[in-house]
Amino acid sequence: MTMEEMVAQLNRWAYEYYVLDNPSVPDTQYDALYDRLVLLEKQTGIVLPDSPTRRVGGEPLKNFAQHNHLKRLYSLDKVQSFGELKEWVDKVEKQLGKTEFTVELKYDGLTINVTYRAGKFVGASTRGNGVTGEDVTEQVKTIRSVPLTIPFNGVCELQGEGIMRLSVLERYNRNHVGDTLKNARNAAAGAIRNLNPKVTAERNLDVVFYSNGYEEGLTASSQTELVQFLHNCGMLTNHVFEKAYSYEEIKSVIEKIGAARSGYDFLIDGVVIKVNDFARREELGYTDKFPKWAIAYKFDAEQVTTELLDVDWQVGRTGKLTPIAKLSPVELCGATIQRATLNNYGDINRKHLKKHALVFLRRSNDVIPEVLGAAEEGGVEIDKPSRCPACGAELQDVGANIYCVNAEHCRPQIVSRIVHYCSKNACDIEGLSDKTVELLVDKLSVRSVADLYSLDETELARLFVGGDRESKKAQNVVLAIEKSKKVSLAQFIFALGLDNVGTVTARDLAAEFGSIDALRIAKIEQLTSINGVGEVVAEGIVQFFAEPQNLEILDRLKAIGINPTYHLGHASGVFSGKKVVLTGSLSNYTRGQASRLIEERGGEIAASVSKSVNLVVVGEDAGSKLEKAISLGIEVIDEQKFVELLKN
């Protein structure tokens, strides 16, 4: 048997096993021929492009390269009720008349965009922001349901969903005790977005193909023909594919899928409905975000019942008390849930929650545990706290929330404020972890961020306990504290922990007022004139600077040389004179790092897209800001171009 014949035979057997789920030979026969091929490749030094030996996964990559899609990948608009679905169908039929639809499963995994040229697999990427994704070629190459060659001579990009079957997840966990995976969706996404392709290979993923993007020479004129083309290419296609000719027929298919959902060997979170005919799709067109010819019907998040054991009250850095539900452990969407955040005491009353009674629990967007309400009557009333659970001080109601006003002596508030002040996007003091800050508060009587600047190496070394290593750690902490005196104004404003002021608002405040002295006397009307600053945020800022203890700390910090100012356009460089918006997640920089790099090169950071903005830098999962920039004709660049500009 020639090498070509071996490869063809092995790929045929793999197709039967991984795609058709109908193996024609035992594993031992496949393994024997595979071993013969490996030996022959070693002897000849030749490895054919579609050889199955290419799928084992090579050396770990140092980072993800960026891939620009040949054609933009759109996301889907969503509906969550049959009423909303009927409105969409009616709108389509009003424009097109009687229409043929297709109904398919909406898999819960990671979107993959695979490129073929002249029949050969040449690359794969994540969806990213729809324009640019991460190159995951080596990872996807290990997935056996992705053919390395297809019977198509043109250029095409084909989309699918990377998934991990539930049976595969269960088998993986049996073989990896102590390193188990909780959730099939996260396991699939984590495997594909892992720099080590061998991790991808080890998890035995699948890709279910369902769509085409860019193509040259593909003659499919409908979803039906496209799915047949994908099938002919040896690809795994949707496990449910039905045609429907009315809203009632679509609803019937969705109800069947909903009833069968729990029996599937993979996760789905909904159903996708599409206009079948491609020409008719063009008549409908696109919005800025979505195709008008397709919709995703989303199933309700998975819901379970469990016992509410108790409610803990957690004190944050602003003194606000947040109720935390302590739950009897329950499995939900592949995770063990024992705690869930409740909004406030009013939320507890609205939902009629009682201790030692069953409650409904779901994962909002399948991620955040959410207590929906009481699942039974009875139970023990949840008392509204009258004193701080941490320091015993009396509490105050402010709007819908409860606050401890003992800011100077309430340990959780003190610790949280200092931890926040030292964080990466704030004063960036390395070496002061949460636990170290707790030691500073408990052992060295640190009560405010100003106290950090009077610490010395000797007392820190005694605190850390040990020999030279601890002495060096103490020295590094003191150096980091000293370095933080050069903090930028935007970082310093964020570091103060003003209620509801994030990094973007802090930058806007810095640009508007230029100094802490100007900000501390700002009036509410001045603050609300800034884009993104509403009355609640403005009132919180004014209240912060009205507190004597806060002013005392600011004066102490100013006395030791921490009084940053903001000078717009003081630097020159590649971004000089440009107002820049950052949107999405960058792989090489945090948002704060990217902002500082732009400002150091003469640019100004803007929080939102408007006609005055000159440039938008987009990362992964960019949202409405990207769409608005495109509609306004503003220059848009991806992270790769951003890095190139920084080098210049």
C-alpha positions as CSV (number, residue, x, y, z in Angstrom):
1,M,0.0,0.0,0.0
2,T,1.4,3.4,-1.0
3,M,1.6,6.3,1.4
4,E,-1.2,8.1,-0.6
5,E,-3.4,5.0,-0.2
6,M,-2.6,4.8,3.6
7,V,-3.6,8.4,4.1
8,A,-6.8,8.0,2.1
9,Q,-7.8,4.9,4.0
10,L,-7.1,6.4,7.4
11,N,-9.0,9.6,6.5
12,R,-11.9,7.6,5.3
13,W,-12.0,5.6,8.5
14,A,-11.7,8.8,10.6
15,Y,-14.6,10.3,8.6
16,E,-16.7,7.3,9.4
17,Y,-15.7,7.5,13.1
18,Y,-15.8,11.2,13.8
19,V,-18.4,12.5,11.4
20,L,-20.7,9.7,10.6
21,D,-20.4,8.1,14.1
22,N,-20.4,4.8,12.3
23,P,-16.9,3.2,12.4
24,S,-16.4,0.3,10.0
25,V,-13.2,-1.1,11.5
26,P,-12.0,-1.6,15.2
27,D,-9.6,0.8,16.7
28,T,-6.8,-1.7,16.7
29,Q,-7.0,-1.9,12.8
30,Y,-6.9,1.9,12.5
31,D,-4.0,2.1,15.0
32,A,-2.0,-0.6,13.1
33,L,-2.2,1.3,9.8
34,Y,-1.5,4.6,11.5
35,D,1.7,3.2,13.0
36,R,2.8,1.9,9.6
37,L,2.2,5.4,8.2
38,V,4.3,7.0,11.0
39,L,7.1,4.6,10.3
40,L,7.0,5.3,6.5
41,E,7.0,9.0,7.0
42,K,10.1,8.7,9.3
43,Q,11.9,6.6,6.7
44,T,11.1,8.9,3.7
45,G,11.0,12.2,5.4
46,I,7.7,12.9,3.5
47,V,4.4,14.0,5.2
48,L,1.5,14.5,2.9
49,P,-0.6,17.6,3.4
50,D,-3.7,15.7,4.6
51,S,-1.8,13.0,6.6
52,P,-3.6,12.3,9.9
53,T,-0.2,12.5,11.7
54,R,-0.4,16.3,11.2
55,R,-3.1,16.4,13.8
56,V,-1.2,15.5,17.0
57,G,-0.2,19.1,17.8
58,G,3.2,20.7,17.6
59,E,5.2,22.8,20.0
60,P,3.4,25.5,22.1
61,L,3.0,28.9,20.3
62,K,4.5,32.1,21.9
63,N,1.4,34.1,21.1
64,F,-1.6,34.4,18.9
65,A,-1.1,36.1,15.5
66,Q,-4.0,38.1,14.1
67,H,-6.1,37.0,11.2
68,N,-8.1,39.4,9.0
69,H,-11.2,37.6,7.7
70,L,-11.6,37.7,3.9
71,K,-15.2,38.7,4.6
72,R,-16.8,40.1,7.7
73,L,-18.5,37.6,10.1
74,Y,-21.8,38.9,11.5
75,S,-23.4,37.9,14.7
76,L,-27.1,37.0,15.0
77,D,-29.9,39.1,16.4
78,K,-31.8,37.2,19.2
79,V,-35.4,36.7,20.3
80,Q,-36.4,34.9,23.6
81,S,-40.1,34.4,23.1
82,F,-42.4,33.0,20.5
83,G,-44.1,36.4,20.3
84,E,-40.8,38.1,19.3
85,L,-40.1,35.3,16.8
86,K,-43.5,35.7,15.1
87,E,-42.8,39.5,14.8
88,W,-39.6,38.6,12.9
89,V,-41.3,36.1,10.7
90,D,-44.1,38.5,9.9
91,K,-41.5,41.2,9.0
92,V,-39.7,38.8,6.6
93,E,-42.9,37.6,5.0
94,K,-44.1,41.2,4.6
95,Q,-41.1,42.0,2.4
96,L,-40.6,38.6,0.7
97,G,-44.0,37.0,0.7
98,K,-44.3,33.3,1.2
99,T,-40.8,32.2,2.3
100,E,-38.9,29.0,2.9
101,F,-36.9,28.9,6.2
102,T,-34.3,26.5,7.6
103,V,-34.2,25.6,11.3
104,E,-30.9,24.4,12.9
105,L,-29.4,23.9,16.4
106,K,-27.5,26.8,17.9
107,Y,-24.4,25.1,19.4
108,D,-22.9,26.5,22.6
109,G,-19.1,26.6,21.9
110,L,-16.6,28.8,20.1
111,T,-17.1,30.1,16.5
112,I,-14.3,29.0,14.1
113,N,-13.5,30.4,10.7
114,V,-11.6,27.9,8.5
115,T,-9.9,28.9,5.2
116,Y,-9.3,26.5,2.3
117,R,-7.3,27.3,-0.9
118,A,-7.3,25.0,-3.9
119,G,-8.9,22.3,-1.7
120,K,-6.3,22.5,1.1
121,F,-6.8,23.7,4.7
122,V,-4.6,26.7,5.1
123,G,-5.7,28.3,8.3
124,A,-8.3,28.8,11.0
125,S,-9.2,31.7,13.3
126,T,-11.6,32.7,16.0
127,R,-14.5,35.1,15.2
128,G,-12.9,38.0,17.1
129,N,-14.7,41.2,16.4
130,G,-16.0,40.0,13.1
131,V,-13.3,41.7,11.1
132,T,-10.1,40.3,12.8
133,G,-9.7,37.1,14.9
134,E,-7.0,35.1,16.5
135,D,-5.1,32.7,14.3
136,V,-5.7,29.2,15.8
137,T,-4.5,27.2,12.8
138,E,-2.3,24.8,14.7
139,Q,-5.0,24.2,17.3
140,V,-7.9,23.5,14.8
141,K,-5.6,21.3,12.7
142,T,-5.7,18.8,15.6
143,I,-9.6,18.5,15.4
144,R,-10.4,15.4,13.4
145,S,-13.8,16.5,12.1
146,V,-12.1,19.4,10.3
147,P,-10.9,17.9,6.9
148,L,-7.4,18.9,5.8
149,T,-8.4,18.7,2.1
150,I,-11.8,19.2,0.5
151,P,-13.1,18.7,-3.1
152,F,-13.1,22.4,-4.0
153,N,-10.6,24.3,-6.1
154,G,-11.5,27.9,-5.2
155,V,-10.9,30.0,-2.1
156,C,-13.4,29.8,0.7
157,E,-13.9,30.6,4.4
158,L,-16.3,28.3,6.2
159,Q,-17.7,28.8,9.7
160,G,-18.5,26.3,12.3
161,E,-18.8,25.9,16.1
162,G,-16.0,24.3,18.1
163,I,-17.7,22.0,20.7
164,M,-16.7,19.3,23.2
165,R,-19.3,16.5,23.5
166,L,-20.6,15.8,26.9
167,S,-19.5,12.2,26.7
168,V,-16.0,13.3,25.8
169,L,-16.0,15.7,28.7
170,E,-17.1,12.9,31.1
171,R,-14.4,10.6,29.8
172,Y,-11.8,13.3,30.0
173,N,-12.6,14.0,33.6
174,R,-12.5,10.3,34.5
175,N,-8.9,10.2,33.2
176,H,-7.8,13.6,34.7
177,V,-8.8,13.3,38.4
178,G,-7.7,16.5,40.1
179,D,-7.7,18.5,36.9
180,T,-11.3,18.1,35.8
181,L,-13.2,20.4,33.5
182,K,-16.5,21.8,34.7
183,N,-18.2,23.0,31.5
184,A,-18.1,21.7,28.0
185,R,-18.4,25.1,26.4
186,N,-15.5,26.6,28.4
187,A,-13.5,23.4,27.9
188,A,-13.8,23.8,24.1
189,A,-13.1,27.5,24.0
190,G,-10.2,27.1,26.4
191,A,-8.7,24.3,24.2
192,I,-8.9,26.3,21.0
193,R,-7.7,29.5,22.6
194,N,-4.8,27.7,24.2
195,L,-1.2,28.4,23.0
196,N,-0.4,24.7,23.3
197,P,-2.0,22.8,20.4
198,K,-1.4,19.5,22.3
199,V,-4.1,20.7,24.8
200,T,-6.5,21.0,21.9
201,A,-5.7,17.5,20.6
202,E,-6.1,16.0,24.1
203,R,-9.6,17.3,24.4
204,N,-11.0,15.6,21.3
205,L,-13.1,18.5,20.1
206,D,-15.4,18.6,17.1
207,V,-16.3,21.5,14.7
208,V,-19.9,21.5,13.4
209,F,-20.0,23.5,10.1
210,Y,-23.0,25.6,9.3
211,S,-22.1,28.7,7.2
212,N,-19.9,30.2,4.5
213,G,-18.2,33.6,4.5
214,Y,-16.0,34.5,1.6
215,E,-15.9,32.2,-1.4
216,E,-14.7,32.1,-5.0
217,G,-16.3,29.6,-7.2
218,L,-18.8,28.1,-4.7
219,T,-22.1,27.7,-6.5
220,A,-24.4,27.0,-3.6
221,S,-27.5,29.2,-3.9
222,S,-29.3,28.2,-0.7
223,Q,-28.7,27.0,2.9
224,T,-29.8,23.5,1.8
225,E,-27.2,23.4,-1.0
226,L,-24.5,24.8,1.3
227,V,-25.1,22.1,3.9
228,Q,-24.9,19.5,1.1
229,F,-21.6,21.0,0.0
230,L,-20.3,20.9,3.5
231,H,-21.4,17.3,3.8
232,N,-19.7,16.4,0.5
233,C,-16.5,18.0,1.9
234,G,-16.6,15.4,4.7
235,M,-17.5,17.9,7.4
236,L,-19.7,17.4,10.4
237,T,-22.9,19.4,9.9
238,N,-25.9,20.4,12.0
239,H,-27.5,17.5,13.9
240,V,-30.9,19.1,13.1
241,F,-31.7,20.6,9.8
242,E,-35.3,21.1,8.8
243,K,-37.2,23.3,6.4
244,A,-40.3,25.3,7.5
245,Y,-42.7,27.4,5.5
246,S,-44.5,29.4,8.3
247,Y,-44.2,30.6,11.8
248,E,-46.3,27.7,13.1
249,E,-44.0,25.2,11.5
250,I,-40.9,26.9,12.9
251,K,-42.5,26.9,16.3
252,S,-43.2,23.2,16.1
253,V,-39.6,22.4,15.2
254,I,-38.3,24.6,18.1
255,E,-40.7,22.8,20.6
256,K,-39.4,19.4,19.4
257,I,-35.8,20.6,19.9
258,G,-36.6,21.9,23.3
259,A,-38.1,18.6,24.4
260,A,-35.1,16.7,23.1
261,R,-32.4,19.1,24.3
262,S,-31.6,17.3,27.5
263,G,-30.8,14.1,25.6
264,Y,-28.2,15.7,23.3
265,D,-24.5,14.8,23.7
266,F,-23.6,18.5,23.4
267,L,-24.6,21.9,24.7
268,I,-27.0,24.1,22.7
269,D,-28.4,27.4,23.8
270,G,-31.0,28.0,21.1
271,V,-32.2,27.5,17.6
272,V,-31.2,29.4,14.4
273,I,-33.8,30.2,11.8
274,K,-32.6,31.4,8.4
275,V,-34.1,32.3,5.0
276,N,-33.1,29.4,2.8
277,D,-32.6,31.1,-0.5
278,F,-29.4,33.2,-0.8
279,A,-30.9,35.6,-3.4
280,R,-33.8,36.4,-1.2
281,R,-31.4,37.0,1.7
282,E,-29.8,39.8,-0.4
283,E,-33.2,41.4,-0.7
284,L,-33.4,41.6,3.1
285,G,-29.8,42.7,3.6
286,Y,-28.1,43.6,6.9
287,T,-28.3,46.0,9.7
288,D,-25.0,47.5,11.1
289,K,-24.8,44.4,13.4
290,F,-26.8,41.5,12.0
291,P,-28.2,39.9,8.9
292,K,-31.9,40.6,8.6
293,W,-32.4,37.1,7.1
294,A,-31.5,35.1,10.2
295,I,-32.5,35.1,13.9
296,A,-31.5,33.1,16.9
297,Y,-34.2,31.9,19.2
298,K,-32.6,31.6,22.6
299,F,-33.7,29.1,25.2
300,D,-34.2,30.2,28.8
301,A,-31.1,29.7,30.9
302,E,-30.9,26.4,32.7
303,Q,-32.8,26.6,36.0
304,V,-32.8,24.5,39.1
305,T,-34.1,24.7,42.7
306,T,-31.9,24.5,45.8
307,E,-32.2,25.5,49.5
308,L,-31.3,29.0,50.6
309,L,-29.3,28.3,53.7
310,D,-28.5,31.8,54.9
311,V,-27.5,35.3,53.7
312,D,-24.2,36.9,54.4
313,W,-23.7,40.7,54.2
314,Q,-20.4,41.7,52.5
315,V,-19.0,45.1,53.2
316,G,-17.3,46.8,50.2
317,R,-14.8,49.6,50.0
318,T,-17.5,52.3,49.8
319,G,-19.2,50.8,52.9
320,K,-22.1,49.4,50.8
321,L,-23.5,46.1,52.1
322,T,-24.2,43.4,49.5
323,P,-26.2,40.4,50.4
324,I,-24.7,37.0,49.4
325,A,-27.0,34.0,49.2
326,K,-25.4,30.9,50.8
327,L,-26.9,27.9,48.9
328,S,-27.0,24.2,49.3
329,P,-24.5,23.1,46.6
330,V,-26.2,22.3,43.3
331,E,-24.9,21.5,39.7
332,L,-25.9,24.1,37.1
333,C,-24.6,24.4,33.6
334,G,-21.6,22.3,34.5
335,A,-20.6,24.2,37.6
336,T,-21.2,23.6,41.3
337,I,-23.0,26.7,42.7
338,Q,-22.9,27.5,46.4
339,R,-23.2,31.3,46.5
340,A,-25.0,33.9,44.5
341,T,-25.1,37.7,44.8
342,L,-28.4,39.4,45.6
343,N,-28.8,43.1,44.7
344,N,-30.0,44.5,48.0
345,Y,-32.6,44.0,50.8
346,G,-35.4,45.2,48.6
347,D,-34.5,42.5,46.1
348,I,-34.8,39.9,48.9
349,N,-38.3,41.1,49.7
350,R,-39.5,41.4,46.1
351,K,-38.4,37.8,45.5
352,H,-40.1,36.6,48.8
353,L,-36.9,34.8,49.8
354,K,-36.7,33.0,53.1
355,K,-33.9,31.0,54.8
356,H,-34.2,27.2,54.8
357,A,-36.7,27.3,51.9
358,L,-36.2,26.3,48.2
359,V,-35.4,29.0,45.7
360,F,-35.2,29.0,41.9
361,L,-31.6,29.5,40.6
362,R,-30.3,30.0,37.1
363,R,-27.1,31.2,35.5
364,S,-27.8,34.5,33.9
365,N,-26.5,34.2,30.3
366,D,-25.3,30.8,31.6
367,V,-22.5,32.6,33.5
368,I,-23.6,34.6,36.6
369,P,-25.6,32.6,39.2
370,E,-28.9,34.4,39.8
371,V,-31.6,33.7,42.5
372,L,-34.9,34.2,40.6
373,G,-37.3,33.9,43.5
374,A,-38.9,31.6,46.1
375,A,-39.8,28.1,44.9
376,E,-42.0,27.3,48.0
377,E,-43.7,29.0,50.8
378,G,-42.5,28.9,54.4
379,G,-39.0,29.3,55.8
380,V,-37.4,31.8,58.1
381,E,-37.5,35.5,57.6
382,I,-34.3,37.2,56.5
383,D,-33.7,40.1,58.9
384,K,-32.5,43.5,57.6
385,P,-29.2,44.2,59.3
386,S,-29.2,47.2,61.7
387,R,-25.4,47.1,62.5
388,C,-22.4,46.5,60.3
389,P,-21.5,42.8,60.4
390,A,-17.8,43.7,60.4
391,C,-17.4,46.6,62.9
392,G,-20.8,46.8,64.6
393,A,-21.4,50.4,63.6
394,E,-24.9,51.6,62.9
395,L,-26.0,51.4,59.3
396,Q,-27.7,54.0,57.0
397,D,-30.2,53.5,54.1
398,V,-29.0,55.4,51.0
399,G,-31.5,54.9,48.2
400,A,-32.0,51.2,47.7
401,N,-28.8,50.2,49.5
402,I,-27.5,49.9,53.1
403,Y,-24.2,51.6,54.0
404,C,-21.8,51.3,56.9
405,V,-20.6,54.9,57.5
406,N,-17.7,53.9,59.8
407,A,-15.2,54.4,57.0
408,E,-12.2,55.1,59.2
409,H,-12.5,52.0,61.4
410,C,-14.3,49.3,59.5
411,R,-11.7,46.7,58.6
412,P,-13.2,45.4,55.3
413,Q,-13.6,49.0,54.0
414,I,-10.0,49.8,54.9
415,V,-8.6,46.7,53.3
416,S,-10.7,47.0,50.1
417,R,-9.8,50.7,49.7
418,I,-6.0,49.9,50.0
419,V,-6.2,46.9,47.7
420,H,-8.1,49.0,45.1
421,Y,-5.5,51.8,45.4
422,C,-2.7,49.3,44.8
423,S,-4.3,47.6,41.8
424,K,-2.9,47.5,38.3
425,N,-5.2,50.1,36.8
426,A,-4.8,52.4,39.8
427,C,-1.4,53.1,41.5
428,D,0.0,49.7,40.4
429,I,2.0,48.9,43.6
430,E,3.4,45.4,43.0
431,G,3.9,43.1,45.9
432,L,0.9,44.3,47.9
433,S,-1.6,41.4,47.4
434,D,-4.9,41.2,49.3
435,K,-3.3,39.0,52.0
436,T,-0.3,41.4,52.4
437,V,-2.7,44.3,52.8
438,E,-4.6,42.5,55.4
439,L,-1.3,41.9,57.3
440,L,-0.5,45.6,57.0
441,V,-3.9,46.5,58.5
442,D,-3.8,43.9,61.3
443,K,-0.1,44.0,62.2
444,L,1.2,47.5,61.3
445,S,-2.0,49.5,62.0
446,V,-2.2,50.8,58.4
447,R,-5.5,52.7,58.2
448,S,-5.4,54.5,54.9
449,V,-3.5,54.6,51.7
450,A,-1.5,57.6,53.0
451,D,0.0,55.3,55.7
452,L,1.6,53.2,53.0
453,Y,4.2,55.9,52.3
454,S,5.6,55.8,55.9
455,L,6.3,52.1,55.8
456,D,10.0,51.1,55.9
457,E,11.9,48.0,54.9
458,T,12.7,46.9,58.5
459,E,9.1,46.6,59.6
460,L,8.0,45.1,56.3
461,A,10.7,42.4,56.5
462,R,9.6,41.5,60.1
463,L,6.1,41.3,58.8
464,F,7.0,38.9,55.9
465,V,9.1,36.7,58.3
466,G,12.2,34.9,56.9
467,G,15.7,35.5,55.6
468,D,17.2,37.3,52.7
469,R,14.2,36.5,50.4
470,E,11.8,38.3,52.7
471,S,14.2,41.2,53.0
472,K,14.4,41.5,49.3
473,K,10.6,41.4,49.0
474,A,10.3,44.2,51.6
475,Q,12.8,46.3,49.6
476,N,10.8,45.7,46.4
477,V,7.6,46.7,48.0
478,V,9.1,50.0,49.3
479,L,10.5,50.7,45.9
480,A,7.1,50.0,44.3
481,I,5.4,52.4,46.8
482,E,7.9,55.1,46.0
483,K,7.4,54.6,42.3
484,S,3.6,55.0,42.7
485,K,4.2,58.7,43.5
486,K,4.5,59.3,39.8
487,V,1.0,58.0,39.1
488,S,-0.9,59.7,36.3
489,L,-4.0,61.8,37.2
490,A,-6.4,59.4,35.6
491,Q,-5.0,56.5,37.5
492,F,-5.0,58.4,40.7
493,I,-8.6,59.4,40.4
494,F,-9.5,55.7,39.8
495,A,-7.3,54.7,42.7
496,L,-9.3,56.9,45.1
497,G,-12.2,54.5,44.7
498,L,-15.0,57.0,43.9
499,D,-18.3,55.2,43.8
500,N,-19.2,54.1,40.2
501,V,-16.1,55.7,38.7
502,G,-14.3,53.3,36.5
503,T,-11.1,53.7,34.4
504,V,-12.9,55.4,31.5
505,T,-14.7,57.9,33.6
506,A,-11.5,58.6,35.5
507,R,-9.7,59.5,32.3
508,D,-12.6,61.8,31.3
509,L,-12.5,63.5,34.7
510,A,-8.7,64.0,34.4
511,A,-9.0,65.5,30.9
512,E,-11.9,67.8,32.0
513,F,-10.5,69.1,35.3
514,G,-6.7,68.7,35.0
515,S,-6.0,68.3,38.7
516,I,-7.4,66.9,41.9
517,D,-7.7,70.4,43.3
518,A,-10.0,71.3,40.5
519,L,-12.0,68.1,40.8
520,R,-12.5,68.3,44.6
521,I,-14.5,71.6,44.2
522,A,-16.4,70.6,41.1
523,K,-20.2,71.2,41.1
524,I,-22.8,68.6,40.1
525,E,-23.7,70.5,36.9
526,Q,-20.1,70.6,35.8
527,L,-19.7,66.9,36.3
528,T,-23.0,65.9,34.5
529,S,-21.9,67.9,31.5
530,I,-19.2,65.2,30.9
531,N,-20.4,62.4,28.5
532,G,-21.2,59.3,30.6
533,V,-21.4,61.0,34.0
534,G,-25.0,61.0,35.3
535,E,-26.5,62.5,38.4
536,V,-25.8,59.4,40.6
537,V,-22.1,59.4,39.7
538,A,-21.8,63.1,40.1
539,E,-23.5,63.1,43.5
540,G,-21.1,60.3,44.6
541,I,-18.1,62.3,43.5
542,V,-19.3,65.5,45.3
543,Q,-20.1,63.4,48.4
544,F,-16.6,61.9,48.4
545,F,-14.9,65.3,48.5
546,A,-17.3,66.5,51.2
547,E,-16.0,63.8,53.7
548,P,-13.4,65.3,56.0
549,Q,-11.4,62.0,56.3
550,N,-11.0,61.9,52.5
551,L,-9.8,65.4,52.3
552,E,-7.3,64.7,55.1
553,I,-5.9,61.7,53.2
554,L,-5.6,63.8,50.0
555,D,-3.8,66.5,51.9
556,R,-1.3,64.0,53.3
557,L,-0.7,62.5,49.9
558,K,-0.1,66.0,48.4
559,A,2.3,66.7,51.2
560,I,4.5,63.7,50.2
561,G,4.5,64.8,46.6
562,I,1.4,63.0,45.1
563,N,-0.4,65.7,43.2
564,P,-0.6,64.6,39.5
565,T,-1.9,66.9,36.8
566,Y,-3.2,66.3,33.3
567,H,-1.9,68.2,30.3
568,L,-3.8,67.4,27.1
569,G,-1.6,66.9,24.1
570,H,1.6,67.5,26.1
571,A,3.3,64.6,24.3
572,S,4.1,64.2,20.6
573,G,4.1,61.1,18.6
574,V,2.1,58.9,16.2
575,F,-1.2,59.8,17.8
576,S,-0.6,63.5,18.1
577,G,-3.8,65.5,17.8
578,K,-6.0,62.4,17.5
579,K,-8.9,61.4,19.7
580,V,-8.9,57.6,20.1
581,V,-11.5,55.1,21.3
582,L,-10.5,51.6,22.5
583,T,-13.1,48.9,22.2
584,G,-13.0,45.1,22.7
585,S,-10.3,43.1,24.4
586,L,-6.6,43.4,23.4
587,S,-4.4,40.4,23.8
588,N,-1.1,42.2,24.3
589,Y,-2.2,45.1,26.6
590,T,-4.7,45.9,29.3
591,R,-7.0,48.8,28.5
592,G,-5.0,51.0,30.9
593,Q,-1.7,50.1,29.3
594,A,-3.0,50.8,25.8
595,S,-4.5,54.2,27.0
596,R,-1.2,55.3,28.5
597,L,0.7,54.3,25.4
598,I,-1.6,56.4,23.3
599,E,-1.4,59.4,25.6
600,E,2.4,59.2,25.8
601,R,2.4,59.5,22.0
602,G,0.2,62.6,21.9
603,G,-3.3,61.1,21.7
604,E,-6.4,61.7,23.7
605,I,-8.6,58.8,24.9
606,A,-12.3,59.2,24.4
607,A,-14.9,57.0,26.1
608,S,-17.4,56.9,23.3
609,V,-17.5,57.1,19.5
610,S,-18.6,60.5,18.0
611,K,-17.9,62.6,15.0
612,S,-15.0,64.2,16.9
613,V,-13.2,60.9,17.2
614,N,-10.3,60.3,14.7
615,L,-9.5,56.6,15.3
616,V,-11.0,53.4,16.8
617,V,-8.7,50.6,18.0
618,V,-10.7,47.3,18.0
619,G,-9.9,44.1,20.0
620,E,-11.8,40.9,20.3
621,D,-15.5,41.0,20.9
622,A,-15.8,44.7,20.0
623,G,-19.4,45.7,20.1
624,S,-21.6,48.7,19.2
625,K,-18.6,51.2,19.2
626,L,-17.1,49.4,16.2
627,E,-20.5,49.5,14.3
628,K,-20.9,53.2,15.0
629,A,-17.3,53.9,13.9
630,I,-18.0,52.2,10.6
631,S,-21.3,54.0,10.1
632,L,-19.5,57.4,10.7
633,G,-16.6,56.6,8.4
634,I,-14.0,56.8,11.2
635,E,-10.7,55.0,10.7
636,V,-10.7,51.6,12.4
637,I,-7.5,49.6,13.1
638,D,-7.0,46.1,14.7
639,E,-4.4,45.3,17.4
640,Q,-1.8,44.2,14.9
641,K,-1.9,47.7,13.2
642,F,-1.9,49.3,16.6
643,V,1.3,47.5,17.6
644,E,2.9,48.6,14.3
645,L,2.0,52.2,15.0
646,L,3.5,52.0,18.5
647,K,6.7,50.7,17.1
648,N,6.8,53.7,14.7
